[in-house]
Amino acid sequence: MLRSSARLLRLLSLLQTYRHWSGAELADQLGVTVRTVRRDVDRLRELGYPVHAAQGTAGYRLGVGAALPPLLLDDDEAVAVAIGLRTAAASAVTGIDETALRALAKLERVLPSRLRHRVTAVQKATVRAAHPGPTVDPDVLTAISDACHRREQLRFDYTDHHGDRSTRLVEPHTLVSWGRHWYLIAWDPDRDDWRSFRVDRLRPWTPTGPRFTRRDPPGGDAAAYLARQLSVGPWAVRATVTVPEPATLVAGRLWPGMGAVEAVDATSCLLHLGADTPADLAWMVTVLGVDFTVSGPPEFVEAVRALGARCARAVHGTADGHP
């Protein structure tokens, strides 16, 4: 009986790889006959696992059932899930913290001591900084995700960063998790352009609209598009500076959302920036530690000039910058 139970668990582990297995392949993996494989498959079905036989062959695959049966995880998978649940507990999704902690508690109760030690070591060695802010309703995320998957138009009420409210109709493309916020990247037919929307600021309507033909965002990368939008889109002051360095070097010195780099040639690039004030822009571009050329706007030029004069006064009367 012990060998039979162990073989059943091994069979389940193979089927959970989500590939199609022929009866002969499973028999070879388990060291049994094809007839024994068929009997074991029937036992798994009795336990609630939806094992489907491929049409016209003696092959098998694990399908989707009405209820969630027990899962088998190897050591690395179990550790990854435990760490992922701990991270999810501090996410910006409303209510997911309690759900993730419940799932984590269930998992940790059955972890072998060697794996529990690995998970505990990671938890004790890390501290997650608190970032209070708005959270997202998981039902809203689900509704948007479903519309993206089905390629159905989505109508929603939206409040922008100025507090202005509007009703929008878009072709949803991708959800992007950026720091503590979720963003929807979508094509806006009314504006004939791509747009990004903070998910915590929108309330979707139901049902969704008609299906649409999916198109790709600028550059084909939704996350890169959002980075550009966050860099220069919503800010009060925007500017572009020329940097006599390769685009890859400058991009490596930016923090997320700081700016967007556009290559000019192999040795120079344009850096597009946005900020609340010209002084903030001047500080941002100088901390990169590269030479740059400013062409406008005038208030940004003046802010860079004022910053340069302030720095010169700071070292006036010193030798090589040292008192």
JOKA-V594605 format. One record per residue. N is the residue number from 1. RES is the residue in one small letter. SS is DSSP state (hx for helix, st for strand, lp for the rest). PSI is psi in whole degrees, 0 to 359 (none if undefined). OMEGA is omega in degrees with one decimal (999 if undefined). Layout:
BEGIN
n = <N | N>
res = <RES | RES>
ss = <SS | SS>
psi = <PSI | PSI>
omega = <OMEGA | OMEGA>
END
This chain:
BEGIN
n = <1 | 2 | 3 | 4 | 5 | 6 | 7 | 8 | 9 | 10 | 11 | 12 | 13 | 14 | 15 | 16 | 17 | 18 | 19 | 20 | 21 | 22 | 23 | 24 | 25 | 26 | 27 | 28 | 29 | 30 | 31 | 32 | 33 | 34 | 35 | 36 | 37 | 38 | 39 | 40 | 41 | 42 | 43 | 44 | 45 | 46 | 47 | 48 | 49 | 50 | 51 | 52 | 53 | 54 | 55 | 56 | 57 | 58 | 59 | 60 | 61 | 62 | 63 | 64 | 65 | 66 | 67 | 68 | 69 | 70 | 71 | 72 | 73 | 74 | 75 | 76 | 77 | 78 | 79 | 80 | 81 | 82 | 83 | 84 | 85 | 86 | 87 | 88 | 89 | 90 | 91 | 92 | 93 | 94 | 95 | 96 | 97 | 98 | 99 | 100 | 101 | 102 | 103 | 104 | 105 | 106 | 107 | 108 | 109 | 110 | 111 | 112 | 113 | 114 | 115 | 116 | 117 | 118 | 119 | 120 | 121 | 122 | 123 | 124 | 125 | 126 | 127 | 128 | 129 | 130 | 131 | 132 | 133 | 134 | 135 | 136 | 137 | 138 | 139 | 140 | 141 | 142 | 143 | 144 | 145 | 146 | 147 | 148 | 149 | 150 | 151 | 152 | 153 | 154 | 155 | 156 | 157 | 158 | 159 | 160 | 161 | 162 | 163 | 164 | 165 | 166 | 167 | 168 | 169 | 170 | 171 | 172 | 173 | 174 | 175 | 176 | 177 | 178 | 179 | 180 | 181 | 182 | 183 | 184 | 185 | 186 | 187 | 188 | 189 | 190 | 191 | 192 | 193 | 194 | 195 | 196 | 197 | 198 | 199 | 200 | 201 | 202 | 203 | 204 | 205 | 206 | 207 | 208 | 209 | 210 | 211 | 212 | 213 | 214 | 215 | 216 | 217 | 218 | 219 | 220 | 221 | 222 | 223 | 224 | 225 | 226 | 227 | 228 | 229 | 230 | 231 | 232 | 233 | 234 | 235 | 236 | 237 | 238 | 239 | 240 | 241 | 242 | 243 | 244 | 245 | 246 | 247 | 248 | 249 | 250 | 251 | 252 | 253 | 254 | 255 | 256 | 257 | 258 | 259 | 260 | 261 | 262 | 263 | 264 | 265 | 266 | 267 | 268 | 269 | 270 | 271 | 272 | 273 | 274 | 275 | 276 | 277 | 278 | 279 | 280 | 281 | 282 | 283 | 284 | 285 | 286 | 287 | 288 | 289 | 290 | 291 | 292 | 293 | 294 | 295 | 296 | 297 | 298 | 299 | 300 | 301 | 302 | 303 | 304 | 305 | 306 | 307 | 308 | 309 | 310 | 311 | 312 | 313 | 314 | 315 | 316 | 317 | 318 | 319 | 320 | 321 | 322 | 323>
res = <m | l | r | s | s | a | r | l | l | r | l | l | s | l | l | q | t | y | r | h | w | s | g | a | e | l | a | d | q | l | g | v | t | v | r | t | v | r | r | d | v | d | r | l | r | e | l | g | y | p | v | h | a | a | q | g | t | a | g | y | r | l | g | v | g | a | a | l | p | p | l | l | l | d | d | d | e | a | v | a | v | a | i | g | l | r | t | a | a | a | s | a | v | t | g | i | d | e | t | a | l | r | a | l | a | k | l | e | r | v | l | p | s | r | l | r | h | r | v | t | a | v | q | k | a | t | v | r | a | a | h | p | g | p | t | v | d | p | d | v | l | t | a | i | s | d | a | c | h | r | r | e | q | l | r | f | d | y | t | d | h | h | g | d | r | s | t | r | l | v | e | p | h | t | l | v | s | w | g | r | h | w | y | l | i | a | w | d | p | d | r | d | d | w | r | s | f | r | v | d | r | l | r | p | w | t | p | t | g | p | r | f | t | r | r | d | p | p | g | g | d | a | a | a | y | l | a | r | q | l | s | v | g | p | w | a | v | r | a | t | v | t | v | p | e | p | a | t | l | v | a | g | r | l | w | p | g | m | g | a | v | e | a | v | d | a | t | s | c | l | l | h | l | g | a | d | t | p | a | d | l | a | w | m | v | t | v | l | g | v | d | f | t | v | s | g | p | p | e | f | v | e | a | v | r | a | l | g | a | r | c | a | r | a | v | h | g | t | a | d | g | h | p>
ss = <lp | hx | hx | hx | hx | hx | hx | hx | hx | hx | hx | hx | hx | hx | hx | lp | lp | lp | lp | lp | st | st | hx | hx | hx | hx | hx | hx | hx | hx | lp | lp | lp | hx | hx | hx | hx | hx | hx | hx | hx | hx | hx | hx | hx | hx | lp | lp | lp | lp | st | st | st | lp | lp | lp | lp | lp | st | st | st | st | lp | lp | lp | lp | lp | lp | lp | lp | lp | lp | lp | lp | hx | hx | hx | hx | hx | hx | hx | hx | hx | hx | hx | hx | hx | hx | lp | lp | lp | lp | st | st | lp | hx | hx | hx | hx | hx | hx | hx | hx | hx | hx | hx | hx | hx | hx | hx | lp | lp | hx | hx | hx | hx | hx | hx | hx | hx | hx | hx | hx | hx | hx | lp | lp | lp | lp | lp | lp | lp | lp | lp | lp | st | st | hx | hx | hx | hx | hx | hx | hx | hx | hx | hx | hx | hx | hx | lp | st | lp | st | st | st | st | st | st | lp | lp | lp | lp | lp | st | st | st | st | st | st | st | st | st | st | st | st | st | st | lp | lp | st | st | st | st | st | st | st | st | lp | lp | lp | lp | st | st | st | st | st | st | hx | hx | hx | st | st | st | lp | lp | lp | lp | lp | lp | st | lp | lp | lp | lp | lp | lp | hx | hx | hx | lp | hx | hx | hx | hx | hx | hx | hx | hx | hx | hx | hx | hx | lp | lp | lp | st | st | st | st | st | st | st | lp | lp | lp | hx | hx | hx | hx | hx | lp | lp | lp | lp | lp | lp | lp | st | st | st | st | st | st | st | lp | lp | st | st | st | st | st | st | st | st | lp | lp | hx | hx | hx | hx | hx | hx | hx | hx | hx | lp | lp | lp | lp | lp | lp | st | st | lp | lp | lp | hx | hx | hx | hx | hx | hx | hx | hx | hx | hx | hx | hx | hx | hx | hx | hx | hx | lp | lp | lp | lp | st | lp | lp | st | lp>
psi = <322 | 316 | 322 | 317 | 318 | 321 | 323 | 318 | 321 | 319 | 316 | 320 | 320 | 316 | 333 | 359 | 356 | 37 | 168 | 130 | 132 | 158 | 323 | 322 | 317 | 320 | 321 | 319 | 325 | 348 | 36 | 184 | 163 | 326 | 320 | 322 | 317 | 319 | 318 | 323 | 318 | 323 | 320 | 321 | 321 | 331 | 359 | 4 | 125 | 80 | 118 | 142 | 129 | 139 | 127 | 2 | 175 | 27 | 166 | 153 | 156 | 120 | 193 | 126 | 182 | 337 | 161 | 111 | 168 | 144 | 151 | 127 | 140 | 178 | 309 | 321 | 318 | 318 | 318 | 317 | 317 | 314 | 320 | 320 | 321 | 320 | 318 | 331 | 341 | 23 | 180 | 22 | 125 | 129 | 348 | 340 | 313 | 318 | 316 | 321 | 324 | 315 | 321 | 319 | 319 | 318 | 316 | 333 | 333 | 0 | 136 | 156 | 325 | 326 | 323 | 324 | 319 | 315 | 316 | 322 | 318 | 316 | 320 | 334 | 356 | 149 | 130 | 119 | 139 | 132 | 81 | 145 | 183 | 149 | 166 | 135 | 126 | 331 | 327 | 316 | 318 | 317 | 317 | 317 | 318 | 319 | 322 | 315 | 317 | 351 | 53 | 140 | 148 | 127 | 138 | 158 | 136 | 139 | 117 | 182 | 349 | 354 | 2 | 137 | 145 | 166 | 128 | 149 | 119 | 168 | 99 | 138 | 302 | 145 | 133 | 125 | 118 | 102 | 236 | 7 | 154 | 140 | 143 | 124 | 124 | 156 | 128 | 103 | 327 | 329 | 358 | 45 | 168 | 149 | 156 | 143 | 133 | 123 | 328 | 351 | 3 | 153 | 107 | 148 | 158 | 147 | 174 | 170 | 195 | 162 | 156 | 164 | 120 | 137 | 162 | 143 | 166 | 127 | 353 | 6 | 110 | 321 | 319 | 321 | 316 | 320 | 318 | 318 | 317 | 333 | 318 | 346 | 297 | 2 | 153 | 326 | 131 | 149 | 161 | 129 | 152 | 130 | 123 | 52 | 156 | 147 | 323 | 323 | 315 | 318 | 326 | 345 | 357 | 146 | 159 | 129 | 0 | 319 | 170 | 133 | 136 | 118 | 136 | 310 | 196 | 341 | 4 | 162 | 169 | 138 | 117 | 126 | 157 | 147 | 175 | 327 | 159 | 325 | 321 | 319 | 317 | 317 | 316 | 316 | 332 | 333 | 351 | 340 | 29 | 158 | 153 | 161 | 129 | 133 | 350 | 176 | 169 | 321 | 330 | 318 | 316 | 323 | 321 | 319 | 317 | 321 | 320 | 318 | 322 | 318 | 321 | 320 | 329 | 331 | 9 | 132 | 10 | 161 | 117 | 32 | 1 | 137 | none>
omega = <-179.9 | -179.7 | 179.4 | 178.9 | 179.0 | 179.1 | 179.2 | 177.8 | 177.7 | 177.4 | 179.5 | 178.9 | 178.3 | -178.3 | -179.6 | 174.5 | 175.5 | 170.2 | 177.9 | 178.7 | 171.1 | 178.8 | 179.9 | 179.3 | 179.0 | 178.5 | 179.6 | 179.8 | -174.7 | -178.9 | -179.9 | 178.1 | 177.1 | 178.3 | 177.6 | 176.6 | -179.9 | 178.7 | 179.6 | 177.1 | 177.7 | 178.6 | 177.7 | 178.0 | 178.1 | 179.4 | 176.2 | 179.3 | -177.4 | 178.7 | -177.5 | 173.9 | 179.2 | -176.0 | 174.2 | 179.4 | 176.0 | -176.3 | -176.2 | 171.9 | 179.9 | -178.0 | 179.8 | -178.6 | -179.5 | 179.7 | -178.8 | 177.7 | 176.2 | -179.8 | 174.6 | -179.8 | 172.9 | -173.3 | -177.0 | 178.7 | -179.7 | 179.1 | -179.7 | 179.1 | -179.6 | 179.3 | 178.5 | 178.1 | 177.7 | 177.5 | -179.3 | -178.8 | 179.5 | -176.4 | -178.2 | 179.4 | -175.6 | 173.9 | -176.3 | -179.9 | 179.9 | 180.0 | -179.3 | 179.9 | 176.1 | 178.8 | 179.5 | 179.4 | 178.1 | -178.6 | -177.3 | 179.4 | -176.8 | 178.8 | 171.7 | -175.3 | -178.7 | 179.5 | 178.0 | 178.3 | 179.6 | 180.0 | -179.8 | 180.0 | 178.4 | -178.5 | -178.5 | -176.0 | -176.9 | 175.3 | 179.1 | -179.6 | 179.7 | 177.4 | -178.5 | 179.7 | -178.2 | 178.1 | -176.3 | 176.0 | -180.0 | 177.4 | 176.7 | 176.7 | -179.7 | -179.4 | 179.8 | 179.4 | -179.7 | 178.5 | 176.3 | -177.5 | -177.7 | -177.1 | 178.9 | -179.6 | -177.0 | 175.3 | -179.1 | 171.5 | -175.1 | 175.1 | -176.2 | -174.6 | 174.3 | -177.1 | 179.1 | -177.5 | 178.5 | 173.4 | -174.6 | 174.0 | -173.3 | 170.3 | -173.7 | -178.5 | -171.9 | 168.3 | 179.6 | 174.4 | -175.3 | -177.5 | 179.9 | -175.8 | 171.7 | 179.8 | 171.4 | 174.0 | -172.9 | 172.4 | -178.6 | -177.5 | -178.6 | -179.4 | 178.0 | -177.0 | 176.9 | 178.5 | 173.1 | -176.5 | 173.0 | -174.5 | 179.7 | 179.6 | -177.8 | 176.9 | -175.1 | 173.2 | 172.0 | -2.6 | 177.4 | -175.8 | -178.5 | 179.2 | 179.7 | 176.4 | -175.0 | 174.9 | -177.1 | 177.1 | 179.5 | -178.7 | 178.9 | -176.1 | -176.9 | -179.2 | 178.3 | 177.2 | 179.4 | 178.7 | 178.6 | -179.9 | 179.9 | -178.8 | -171.7 | -171.6 | -169.1 | -170.6 | -179.6 | -178.1 | 179.5 | 180.0 | 175.6 | 178.6 | 177.6 | -177.8 | -179.7 | 178.3 | 177.6 | -178.5 | -178.7 | 179.2 | -178.3 | -179.6 | 179.8 | -179.7 | -179.3 | 169.0 | -175.4 | 178.1 | -177.0 | -176.9 | 178.5 | -177.5 | 177.7 | -178.6 | 173.6 | 173.4 | -175.3 | -174.4 | -179.4 | -178.7 | 173.3 | 178.1 | 179.9 | -174.3 | 174.1 | 179.8 | -180.0 | -177.4 | 175.0 | 179.3 | 177.3 | 178.1 | -179.6 | 178.3 | -176.9 | -175.2 | -179.1 | -178.3 | -179.6 | 178.2 | 177.7 | 174.0 | 178.5 | 178.7 | -178.6 | 177.9 | 179.9 | -2.6 | -173.4 | -178.4 | 176.5 | 177.0 | -179.7 | 179.0 | 177.8 | 179.4 | 179.9 | 178.7 | 177.6 | 178.9 | 179.3 | 179.0 | 179.1 | 178.1 | -178.1 | -178.3 | -179.7 | 176.6 | 176.9 | 179.3 | 179.4 | 177.4 | -178.9 | 178.6 | 999>
END
